[in-house]
Amino acid sequence: MARPLVGVIADDLTGAADTAAVLCRPGSSVTVWLHAQPRPRPGEYAFAVTTNSRSCPQDEVGHLVGDGLRALRAAGASLIYKKVDSNLRGNIGAELAAALDALGGPILFAPAFPARERTIVNGVCLICDTPVAETEMARDPEAPVTQSNVLELLRSQRADLDLFPCPLSVVRAGALALRASIPPHGVLVLDSETDDDLDLVAKVALSLDPLPVLAGSAGLAAALARLLFGLPASPRWPAGKLGPVFAVLASSSEVLPFQISAASAAGFAAISFPCQNLTREDQMLPKLEAAIEAAIRLLSAGRDAIVHASGPLPQVERPVDLVVEHLAHLTYVVTQETRPHALLVGGGSTAQAVLEALGAEALEIDDEPLPGMAAGLIIGGAWPVGRWCSNLARPAPSRRWFSSWSTQGAIQPERSSSERTDPASAGNHNGRPGGRRP
């Protein structure tokens, strides 16, 4: 069988980026498109698009996913990979239904990510052996997970989905047993506990004609990449550090304080940005100005700096959007003033808003320095021209800290200045965020 062109669709930017990171290989990057029509760039075996739809209403999700899937097919994708969050956040039932409507079935759905201790056993999603609805994912401010049983969760989101469970005993009975369990339509929901389980799912999927739609986390995507492209090379970041790094983090995770502490121990200067009193009124915000000035001062002196959202969310409608809108404005101003060597962003909504503020068209992902970390280049936008993404993290403590994030975007400007856009489109510069909201 000829190697298929893989088209990835994800409900947020970091999901698309971490999948692109496991699919890329030396000499073959994976481009993640933000708003432009997705298309493979020269030399690419895979390409991706984000619908930015994790917290959207069901009917809107259906339109966004359907349009994205048809665009991937129109661009030549012969194997569709529907990326989902390994913690089961988002409107996954509506997304799978949209995939069935747009492409037909069957869909092989295996959301486990064993490398991050996220498994599916007896139909239950476990994080470090704890049912997902009993973890902090149940308190996610945008997409809380209220059920741990995968079938029950999907049915609560789309009662009309045809779902077929595939227990671990069938997966481990071998390729013939697994192949015999695949329905002619609908969604096969697979237990998976190890990378070997996912390797078998990918192997069986690639043996089918026509190819089914695959749906899962970066775990199944990595298994697919191992079969199609071989084992990944070691990370290609150089050992040296060529300039200061600017990191921006807005996360609801309960491990955030430990991450900030580890970053500080690794040499990053931490800058807190309190969010509780943010409003959408047109007024100057002293705390935002203070964070911008502190970041500019530190980066101009050659220090690594990290700005992180802190405190309770503001008491407004869609508070997460408001927080990331301000962080995106901050990032635009700081990067224009200081020209950091690299930018690291944590959190899907934050990454999307930051790149929109910078006027980016896409990300060219070319490396996975650590599990769950995507490194690459910004395509287009207002960031000044620089080298492709090189060493972002110092030795051990900082690297361990970065790898603890669920997904990060280690990104740099692309080489060519011809793809810049008008910086004015990213917003104003008067201490208030402007331009498009995430």
N, C-alpha and C positions, 0 to 999 in steps of 0.2 A: 504494500500500500504506500502511495506517495505520502510524504509528510504533510499533514493538514496545516493550513494557516489558522491559528487560534485567535478568536475574537473574544475578549473578556468584557463583561459588563458588571459594574459594581454599584452599590447604592451610596457609597461615599468615596471620597478621594483616597483616603488611606487604605481602604479595602482594595481599590484598583491598584494602588502603588505597591502594596505588599505582595499581591499576586503577580504583578509585572516583575517584581524583584526576583521571585523564584523561577520565573520563566526565562529571564534574560541569561545570556551566555556571552563569553568573550567574543567580541566582534558582532554581536547581534543584540541590540538594545530592544526595549519594549516601550512604545510611546503610549502615554495615558493622555487622552484628549479631554479637555474640560467642557468646552461648549461647541467647538468647531466639529464638523463632520468627521468621525473617526476614519482613519485610513492607515495602512502600514507604511512606514517609511522605508527607504531602500535598505535591504539586508535584514529586515525584521521578519521573524517567523511568527510573531504574535503582536497584537496591539489591543488597546483597551479604551473604554469610555466610562465615565462616571455619570450617573443620573442625578446624584445629589438628592436622593429621594427617601432617605431613611425615615424621616419624620413626617413625610407627606401623607395626606389622606389617601385611602385605598384607590379611589377612581383616578386620582392624579398619578399615583404610582403605576397603574396599569398603562396609562398613556405614555409616560416617560420611558418605562421599560420596553414597551412595544416598539416605540420609535427608535430607541437605542439598538434593539436587536435587529430591526430591519436595516438600520444603517450599517451595522457590522456585516450583515449578509451582503448588502449592496457593495461593500468595500472588498468583498472576496473571502470573508471568513468561512471556512468549511467546517470548523469545530467551534461550537459556542460554549463558553465557560461562564456560568452565572455565579459570580462571587457573592457569598453571604458571610455575615459576621459569625465567627466561630462561637461567640457567646449567644447567638440567636437574636441579637437586637435587630430591630427593623420590621418591616411588614413583609416578611418572607413569603407568607402564603399568597399575598396579592402578586408578588413578583413572579413566583412560580406559575401562578395562573396566567399571568401575562405572557410568560414564555411559552406555555402550552398553546395559548391563542395565536401567538405570532408564528410559532415554529412547529407546532405539533409535538408529539411525544415519541418515545418515553423520555423522562428526565431521570437521571441517576443522581440522587441527592445524598452526599456524604459530607456533613459539615464538620467532622472531627478534625482536630489539629493536634496530634499527639506530641509534637515537638514543644508545644506550649501547654501540655497537660490538659487538653480539652478533648474529651472522648465521648462517644455515644455507645452506651451499653444498655441492653434491654430497652432500647428506644428512649433512654433518658440522657440528656446532655449533662455531662459532669465537668466541673472545673476543679482540678486537683482533688478529684473524687467526691466533690460536693455538688449536689444538684444545682443547676445554674440559677434557678429561682430562689435559692437560699443564699445566694452570694450578693455582692454589691450591685450586680447587674439588675437586680429587682428594683434598685433605687436610681437607675440611670435617668437623668433629667429629660432626655429627649425620647428614648425608646426603651422603657423599662421592660424587663423580661419577667412575666408573671407565671409561666408554666415551664416545667423542666422536661416533660414528655414531649418529644418532637412532634408526633402525630397530633396530639391534643392541641399543641400550640398552633400548628398549621391549620387545623380545622376551626380553631377559634377565630382565625383571620380570614379564611375562605372555606366555608362549610361545603362548597360544591367541588372541592378538589378530590380527585381520585388518588388515594394514597395506598401504597402497598408496603408493609414493613418487611425488612430483610434482616433477620437476627444474625448475631455474630456466628452462630453455629452454621448457617448457610454460607456466609462469607468464607469461613475457614474450611468448609468442605471442598473448596477448590473452584477452578474456573468454570467447569461444566455445571456444577450446582448453582453457582451464581448466575451464570448465563441463563439457565432454565427458569430462574426466578424473575427475570425481567419481563414486565407486562408489555403488551403492545401499545399501551397508552398510559397516561397518568404519570405519577411520581413514585419511584422506588426509593424508600427511605432506608438507608443502610446503616447498620451498626458498624463502628470502626473503633479500634482501640490502639492500633499500632500503625507505623508507616507501612509494614508489610501488608496489612489489611487494605490500606489505600492503594498500594502498588497493584494489588490484584484487581481492585475496582477499575483503576485506570487501564490495566491490561485488557480486561474483558470489554470495556467500552470501546477501545481502539480496534477490537476484533470484529465489531459489528458493522454491518453495511445496510442502511446508511448509519452514519455516526449519530449516537444519541446526544442530547444536550446534557452536559455535566454541570452539576451545581454543588458548591462546597466552599470551604475556606481555603486559605493558602496551603493547607495540608494536602488536599487532593490535587491542587494545582502543582505542587512540588512533585507529587508522584507522577503526574502527567508529564512534567518537564523531564524527569529522569528517564522516562521511556522514550520520549521524542527527541531529546537533545543531549542525553547523557548526563553524567554526574556534573554538578556545578564545580567551577574552578574556585580556588581560594579567593577571598576578597581582594580586589585590585587596588584598594586604597594604598598610597605610598606611606612609608613609615614616618616621614617627616611631617611637620605642621607648617603651613605656608602663610598663615595669617589668623586673625581673630575669628571666632565663631559666634554667631548670634542665634540663640535658641528662644523660641516662643512656645509656651505651653498653656493650654486651657483644658483641663481634664477633670472629670468628676470622680476619678478613681481615688479610692481611699489610700493608695500607696503613694499619692503625690508628695506628701511631706518627706517620705523616705527618699524619693527620687531627687527632690530639691537638696536634701542633705548630702546625698551622694555626689551630686553635681558640684556642690560647694567644696566638698572634700577633694574633688578632682581639679579644682582651680577655677571653676566658674563663679562669677559674681552674681548672686541671686538678687533680683529686683522684684518686689511684690507689687502687684497691681490690684488694689481692693475694688471689688465689683458691686458691693451691696447698694451703693447710692447712685449707680448709673441711671440716667434717664434718657429719654429721646428728645428732651427739650434742647433748643439751640443755645447752649451756654458753654462757657469755658470750664474745663474740668482740671482743677489743680493737680489731682492725683495722676491723671493721664499725662499732663505736662511734666510732672516730676519723674515719672517712669521713662518718658522719652529722653529727657535731659540726662538722667543717670545712665541710660544705655549708650547714648552718644558719647558721653564723657569716658566711659569704661572702654568702649570699642576703639575710640580715637587714641587711647593710651595703649592699645594692643592687648587688652584683656578680653577673655571670653566672658560673655554675659548671657544670662537667661532671665527673661521676663515671664512671670507666671501669674495667672489669675488667682486671687485669694479671696477668702471670706464667702459669705452666703451669696446666692444669686440675687440680682435686683428683683424687686416686686413689680414686674411689668409683664405684659404679654410677650411670649417667646423670649424669655430672658437670655437663653444661650445665644440666640442670634445677636442680641445687643452686646454681649460680652465679646464675641468674636469680631463684631464690627469694629469695636474700639481697638482690639488687638491688631486687626488688619491695618487700621490707620497708623497705629504706632509702628508697625513693622515697615510700612511704606516710608514713613518719615526717617526712621533710623537707618534703613538700608541706603536711602538716597544721600544721607549726610555722611555715613561712615564707610561705605563700600566694604562690608565684612567679607572674609574669604569664603564663608559658607553659611548657610541658613538651615536650621533644623526646626521643624514644626511638629508638635504633638497634638493629636486630636483631629478627626476628619473634618468637622465643621470649621475649625480654625485654619487648617491647611487650605481648604477651599477658599475661604474668605481672604487669606493672605495672598494667595496666587491671583485671585481676581483683583485685589487692590494693586498688585504689581503689573496687572495687564497681561498675565501669562495666557498663552494659548494651550499649552500642553506641557507635560513633563516627559523627558526622555530618560527612562529608568535603565541604568546600565550596571547596577551592582546591588548585592545584598551583603553589606559588610558584616552584619550580625542577624540572627533570626528575627524577623519582624521589622527590619529596618530597610528602607528603600533609599538608594542613593542615585542621583542623576543630575540632569540639567534642566533648567527652565528654558522653554522655547517661547520666544517672543517676550514682550513686556518691557518694563521700565528699569529693570536692574541693569547696571552697567556691565559691559562685556568682561568676562574673566575666564579662567581655566575651567575645565570640566571638574566634576566633583572629586576632590581628593580627601586627604585624611581629615575627618571631622572630630575624631575622638582621640584622646591621649591613651596611654596604656591602661592596664587592667581596671582600676576603679571606674573610670569614665565609660569604658566599653561595656562593663557589666551593667551600668546604670542605663545606658542607651538601650541595651538589649531587653531591659525589663519593660520598656514601653510596648503597648500592643502594636502600634505602627507609628513610624516616624518618617518624615520626608527629609532626607539630607540632600539638599538641592542647591545648584549653582546656576548662574546664567549661561546660556548657550554661547557658542564661540562667535557666531556671526552677529554683527550689529544691524544687519539689514532687516531683522525680524522685530525690531523694537516697535512699540506702539506709543501713542501720545501719553506721557505721564499724567496729564491733566485728567484723563479718564478715570484714574484711580481715586480721585477725591481731592479735597482741599488741603491746606496746610496750616490751618489756624487753630490747631488744638482740638478740633472736632472732626470725627470721621465723616467722609463723604463718599459719593459714588454708590454703586450697587451693593445692596445688602446680601449676605449669604442666604 
